[in-house]
Amino acid sequence: MLKEIKTNLKELGFNSNEIKVYIALTQLGEATASQIAKKSDLPRTTAIGLLNKLKESNYLTGHIYRGKTYYWVESPKIITNIFGQKMEIAERLNGLLTHLYRSEAHFPYVQVYDTKTSIKKFIEKLLTNIEKNSVIYTIDSPEAKNYAKIFFENISLIILKQKKKRGVLTHSLIPCGSFGSIKNYQLKEQDIKIREMPKEIKFNSSLWIIKDMIVHFSGKPPFIVTIKHDVIVPSIKNIYDFLWNISIPRN
């Protein structure tokens, strides 16, 4: 269980020493910096710096009693509350900035991500900021397990639930005969329509079309290319529509 906790904290942006301090304090309940440093096997000065950082981020609380500072984690649920508040702020800010975004310019855009960390952050940001009730058009290869090479299964589940919460619908084309390799939770935890392409079409990477952007992704090796272009994106979407019309519904 401890290994899973560390993995999840890392996914939320905690570094290795922050994880040690947070877990040590969670186990101790209430403690001084010296006690936490000993428990987490870190120098006292390092522990104090990390505790102050986590306190500023509202992950823990501290107070001074008889000249000593005591720290404690009020509740593990605080992490959920913090990220929930950040999501609400991001959504409000998105609404306020939408009318300003590129209001005076529109130009092509290409970006490459070639590390697991950068790909993970890009996908999380993309699905967090996607407009409510949007439609994502994808060509995916379940048997290639591209996403499994980037995300742990529990984080993938959280992302799927976030899509469903925002009312995002996915239209997904997959290779012929690959529907059986899709895990049950991947179908239940999102709104998705799946069709199998003709057997002559082979496809081992992942392609997304989201509004005015194309995302082409492979997990072997980890690599994403994103494209925004007034001609390229609609052209690829036309090809997608043709494939969708000649493919077989599976769910």
Protein Blocks (a to p, Z undefined) as FASTA:
>chain_A
ZZmmmmmmmmnopafklmmmmmmmmmnopacfklmmmmnopafklmmmmmmmmmmnopac
cddeehiacdddfbfklmmmmmmmmmmmmmmmmmmmmmmgoklbccddddddfbfklmmm
mmmmmmmmpcehiacdddddfknommmmmpcfklmmmmmmmmmmnopacdddddehilmm
pcfklmmmpccddddddfklccfbdcddehjaccdddfbdcdddddddfklmmmmmmmmm
mmmmmpccfZZ
